[in-house]
């Protein structure tokens, strides 16, 4: 699954594109994820993350920890907030 990623409160350098492998593709179910991200405006351009979230009917929301970027999950609200929309 692909989508957008943004660290809450991080500014433009925290925005990027992400791809994820999810534990389930079923709708209305909690999931765990692993993925890679690209941050075009950041000094460190790449990230690898693990996370947990929820699959809705048309979107998935995941919060997680990026092991390369080392953003704290307690920073501001949730660390990383990944929203993927399905079309």
C-alpha positions as YAML, in Angstrom:
chain: A
units: angstrom
residues:
- id: 1
  name: UNK
  ca: [0.00, 0.00, 0.00]
- id: 2
  name: UNK
  ca: [1.29, 3.49, -0.76]
- id: 3
  name: UNK
  ca: [0.44, 6.89, 0.61]
- id: 4
  name: UNK
  ca: [1.63, 10.03, 2.33]
- id: 5
  name: UNK
  ca: [3.46, 10.42, 5.62]
- id: 6
  name: UNK
  ca: [3.82, 13.44, 7.90]
- id: 7
  name: UNK
  ca: [5.32, 13.95, 11.33]
- id: 8
  name: UNK
  ca: [2.83, 16.05, 13.27]
- id: 9
  name: UNK
  ca: [4.31, 19.46, 14.06]
- id: 10
  name: UNK
  ca: [7.39, 18.84, 11.92]
- id: 11
  name: UNK
  ca: [7.00, 21.30, 9.05]
- id: 12
  name: UNK
  ca: [7.53, 20.66, 5.34]
- id: 13
  name: UNK
  ca: [10.64, 18.52, 5.88]
- id: 14
  name: UNK
  ca: [8.43, 15.97, 7.69]
- id: 15
  name: UNK
  ca: [6.22, 15.35, 4.66]
- id: 16
  name: UNK
  ca: [6.92, 12.48, 2.31]
- id: 17
  name: UNK
  ca: [5.76, 9.44, 0.39]
- id: 18
  name: UNK
  ca: [5.57, 5.96, 1.90]
- id: 19
  name: UNK
  ca: [4.97, 2.34, 0.99]
- id: 20
  name: UNK
  ca: [3.81, -0.20, 3.56]
- id: 21
  name: UNK
  ca: [3.33, -3.91, 4.05]
- id: 22
  name: UNK
  ca: [0.30, -4.51, 6.27]
- id: 23
  name: UNK
  ca: [-0.55, -7.53, 8.41]
- id: 24
  name: UNK
  ca: [-4.04, -7.65, 6.86]
- id: 25
  name: UNK
  ca: [-5.90, -6.19, 3.92]
- id: 26
  name: UNK
  ca: [-9.29, -6.66, 5.55]
- id: 27
  name: UNK
  ca: [-11.46, -3.60, 6.16]
- id: 28
  name: UNK
  ca: [-12.37, -2.47, 9.68]
- id: 29
  name: UNK
  ca: [-9.48, -4.30, 11.30]
- id: 30
  name: UNK
  ca: [-6.42, -3.34, 13.38]
- id: 31
  name: UNK
  ca: [-3.10, -3.86, 11.57]
- id: 32
  name: UNK
  ca: [0.64, -3.76, 12.10]
- id: 33
  name: UNK
  ca: [2.94, -2.44, 9.38]
- id: 34
  name: UNK
  ca: [6.49, -2.20, 8.10]
- id: 35
  name: UNK
  ca: [7.52, 0.22, 5.42]
- id: 36
  name: UNK
  ca: [9.87, 2.61, 3.71]
- id: 37
  name: UNK
  ca: [9.47, 6.35, 3.24]
- id: 38
  name: UNK
  ca: [11.03, 9.12, 1.14]
- id: 39
  name: UNK
  ca: [11.21, 12.70, 2.49]
- id: 40
  name: UNK
  ca: [12.15, 15.00, -0.43]
- id: 41
  name: UNK
  ca: [12.61, 18.16, 1.70]
- id: 42
  name: UNK
  ca: [14.47, 16.63, 4.66]
- id: 43
  name: UNK
  ca: [18.23, 16.35, 5.22]
- id: 44
  name: UNK
  ca: [17.81, 12.60, 5.79]
- id: 45
  name: UNK
  ca: [15.85, 11.56, 2.70]
- id: 46
  name: UNK
  ca: [14.94, 7.95, 3.59]
- id: 47
  name: UNK
  ca: [13.16, 6.20, 6.43]
- id: 48
  name: UNK
  ca: [12.31, 2.66, 7.54]
- id: 49
  name: UNK
  ca: [9.48, 2.24, 9.99]
- id: 50
  name: UNK
  ca: [7.28, -0.11, 11.95]
- id: 51
  name: UNK
  ca: [3.82, 0.81, 13.18]
- id: 52
  name: UNK
  ca: [0.29, -0.09, 14.14]
- id: 53
  name: UNK
  ca: [-3.03, 1.27, 13.01]
- id: 54
  name: UNK
  ca: [-6.47, 0.58, 11.64]
- id: 55
  name: UNK
  ca: [-7.83, -0.30, 8.18]
- id: 56
  name: UNK
  ca: [-11.03, 1.55, 7.36]
- id: 57
  name: UNK
  ca: [-13.12, 1.01, 4.22]
- id: 58
  name: UNK
  ca: [-11.24, 3.52, 2.01]
- id: 59
  name: UNK
  ca: [-8.23, 4.50, 4.15]
- id: 60
  name: UNK
  ca: [-5.68, 3.23, 6.62]
- id: 61
  name: UNK
  ca: [-4.24, 5.30, 9.47]
- id: 62
  name: UNK
  ca: [-0.97, 4.16, 11.07]
- id: 63
  name: UNK
  ca: [1.25, 5.59, 13.77]
- id: 64
  name: UNK
  ca: [4.76, 4.28, 14.18]
- id: 65
  name: UNK
  ca: [8.47, 4.66, 14.77]
- id: 66
  name: UNK
  ca: [10.93, 5.49, 11.99]
- id: 67
  name: UNK
  ca: [14.20, 3.74, 12.89]
- id: 68
  name: UNK
  ca: [16.31, 5.77, 10.42]
- id: 69
  name: UNK
  ca: [14.83, 9.20, 11.09]
- id: 70
  name: UNK
  ca: [14.75, 8.53, 14.86]
- id: 71
  name: UNK
  ca: [11.67, 10.66, 15.41]
- id: 72
  name: UNK
  ca: [10.30, 10.09, 18.86]
- id: 73
  name: UNK
  ca: [6.81, 8.57, 18.88]
- id: 74
  name: UNK
  ca: [5.95, 10.83, 21.82]
- id: 75
  name: UNK
  ca: [7.01, 13.97, 19.93]
- id: 76
  name: UNK
  ca: [3.98, 16.25, 19.70]
- id: 77
  name: UNK
  ca: [0.95, 13.99, 19.19]
- id: 78
  name: UNK
  ca: [1.87, 10.61, 17.72]
- id: 79
  name: UNK
  ca: [5.25, 10.77, 15.99]
- id: 80
  name: UNK
  ca: [4.39, 9.64, 12.49]
- id: 81
  name: UNK
  ca: [0.88, 9.74, 11.12]
- id: 82
  name: UNK
  ca: [0.51, 7.85, 7.89]
- id: 83
  name: UNK
  ca: [-2.71, 8.14, 5.94]
- id: 84
  name: UNK
  ca: [-3.17, 5.91, 2.91]
- id: 85
  name: UNK
  ca: [-6.21, 6.34, 0.69]
- id: 86
  name: UNK
  ca: [-7.49, 3.53, -1.52]
- id: 87
  name: UNK
  ca: [-9.12, 4.35, -4.84]
...
